[in-house]
Amino acid sequence: MVDNNLMIPIAVLGVGFVAAVSIGSIAWYNSKRPPGWESKERPDFVPKVDKDDLIADVSESKGK
Protein backbone atom coordinates (compact mmCIF):
# COMPACT_ATOMS: atom_id res chain seq x y z
CA MET A 1 0.00 0.00 0.00
CA VAL A 2 2.05 3.00 1.23
CA ASP A 3 5.78 2.54 1.49
CA ASN A 4 7.27 3.19 4.94
CA ASN A 5 9.44 5.94 3.44
CA LEU A 6 6.31 7.94 2.58
CA MET A 7 4.67 7.89 6.01
CA ILE A 8 6.51 10.95 7.36
CA PRO A 9 5.82 13.23 4.35
CA ILE A 10 2.16 12.18 4.33
CA ALA A 11 1.90 12.89 8.07
CA VAL A 12 3.52 16.32 7.59
CA LEU A 13 1.04 17.13 4.82
CA GLY A 14 -1.87 16.06 7.02
CA VAL A 15 -0.74 18.14 9.99
CA GLY A 16 -0.05 21.12 7.70
CA PHE A 17 -3.51 20.90 6.18
CA VAL A 18 -5.18 20.82 9.61
CA ALA A 19 -3.08 23.78 10.76
CA ALA A 20 -3.90 25.77 7.61
CA VAL A 21 -7.63 25.14 7.98
CA SER A 22 -7.54 26.08 11.68
CA ILE A 23 -5.59 29.30 11.14
CA GLY A 24 -7.71 30.20 8.12
CA SER A 25 -10.92 29.69 10.09
CA ILE A 26 -9.72 31.94 12.90
CA ALA A 27 -8.68 34.62 10.39
CA TRP A 28 -11.97 34.39 8.51
CA TYR A 29 -14.11 34.63 11.65
CA ASN A 30 -12.11 37.66 12.84
CA SER A 31 -12.30 39.42 9.47
CA LYS A 32 -15.11 41.59 8.18
CA ARG A 33 -18.16 39.44 7.55
CA PRO A 34 -19.19 38.78 3.95
CA PRO A 35 -22.61 40.06 2.80
CA GLY A 36 -25.34 38.17 4.61
CA TRP A 37 -23.11 37.09 7.52
CA GLU A 38 -22.96 40.42 9.39
CA SER A 39 -25.45 39.38 12.09
CA LYS A 40 -23.94 35.92 12.74
CA GLU A 41 -22.30 35.27 16.10
CA ARG A 42 -18.66 34.24 16.47
CA PRO A 43 -18.30 30.60 17.60
CA ASP A 44 -17.07 30.15 21.18
CA PHE A 45 -13.92 28.27 20.12
CA VAL A 46 -12.64 31.15 17.94
CA PRO A 47 -10.49 33.59 19.94
CA LYS A 48 -11.16 37.33 19.61
CA VAL A 49 -8.22 39.05 17.93
CA ASP A 50 -8.25 42.85 18.15
CA LYS A 51 -6.30 44.72 15.48
CA ASP A 52 -5.34 47.51 17.92
CA ASP A 53 -3.80 44.99 20.34
CA LEU A 54 -1.73 43.49 17.51
CA ILE A 55 -0.45 46.90 16.45
CA ALA A 56 0.48 47.76 20.07
CA ASP A 57 2.32 44.43 20.46
CA VAL A 58 4.33 45.02 17.29
CA SER A 59 5.28 48.58 18.24
CA GLU A 60 6.35 47.42 21.74
CA SER A 61 8.56 44.68 20.32
CA LYS A 62 10.23 47.11 17.88
CA GLY A 63 11.06 49.45 20.76
CA LYS A 64 13.15 46.80 22.55
Buried (B, 14 or more C-beta within 10 A) or exposed (E): EEEEEEEEEEEEEEEEEEEEEEEEEBEEBBEEEEEEEEEEEEEEEBEEEEEEEEEEEEEEEEEE
